[in-house]
Amino acid sequence: SVTGTLTAAGADGPLGRGGAGTVFVRGGVGPGTLTVDGGGFAGVASPLVRQLGRRGSTTQSTAFKVSFKSGGPWLGNALVGMELACAGLASTFTITANDQSILTTDPADGDPKTLLPTNTQCWAVHDLSSAEVVIRGGATVIVDDALKVAGLTLEGATLTHPSMVPSTGGDQRLEIESLGPITIDAASVIDVTGRGYTGDCVQAFSCGSGGFTVGNVQNVGSKTSSGGSYGGKGGGNASGAAYGDAAAPKLPGGGGARGGTSAEKGGSGGGAILLVGTAVTIDGTLRADGNPGLDAGAKTGGGGAGGTVAVTAETLLGTGLISANGGTGASAGGGGGGGGRVRLVATTSVGWTPVGVTVDGGTGTHATTPNGAAGTVSGP
């Protein structure tokens, strides 16, 4: 038996507080409890599990080997036993070995070399269905791969996913399937603001070629101070096309264009939140907003588009807030980002009385770079 208190909070230091660790307790039959507790302090973001990360651009050329243009570096054999899921394929590959950049898969699952086209997006699926996950006490947890859990509770906590990697990275999203309830209290937030497709010049990659958009490509995204697009089109004469499926949204928002100089960076789009559970209670905030255009230089960068919030539940409850709004254009002539996409599906929603569900276009700041268009909302 265990008596007393088990803690794994991060310690403070001259360069900041470390992130919280994990405590897993299981006794008898049924799922255990996996707790991440910040002890009342907000340290750096902690990964919940070993992370492969969402990877784009597969480059497999050897039987039963998979590598990625943006893969690694990983610790040797740190990913063994994880399941690799890939777009367009119903089955998964079990990872049997890995070095810093190459995954080896189980031959019983088929050969990725023949089953996967080049440039397929893949990610890991973690089965934590033996654990009810509790994140509390100011902790921030970052989730890169798909998770299956017995239940999820946020109490005064923050959950997010990593930012996109321009060009070669897979589409980031926070994807959690709970076999039981999901509860997000009023002091908690799932926040993926600005973690979608990258705004022009936010990173050094091809600065000036436009904001990144669906497919993680740049050449067809928003240009010339225009806002990024997704559920709604960004403000401006050179904004990219709206994209995605209002009935089954899952994509990040598009990045805004830079202004006249590289200092006038476009805002990155919002990321994607996908939750599935039995009873889902949202008293806190789910936020997938686009970032504003950077107010620097001549101040004409476009805002990023809102991203995705998709919730599927048997029962939807709560009084919280959901937003997937476009980012504001920079103050002297940036176009507003387009709104994102929200999809809520529930068998019963009589207890769902939210403060708001918004997919507003971001504010534009000039006649030629107006507000972004609103995105899409469906469900109760």
Secondary structure, DSSP 8 states (H G I E B T S, - for coil): ---S---------TT-------EEE--SSS-EEEEEE-TT---S-EESS-----B--B---STTEEEBTT-----TTTTTT-EEEETT-SS-EEEEEE-SSEEEE-GGG--HHHHS-TT--EEEEEEEEEEEEEEETT-EEE--SEEEEEEEEEES-EEE-----TTTB----EEEEESS-EEE-TT-EEE-TT-SS--TTTSSTTTTS---BTTTBSTTS--TT----SSS--SSTT-----S-TTS-----------SSTTS-------EEEEEEEEEEESSEEE---------TT---------EEEEEEEEEEE--EEE-------TTT-------EEEEEEEEEEEE--SEEE-------BTTB------EEE--
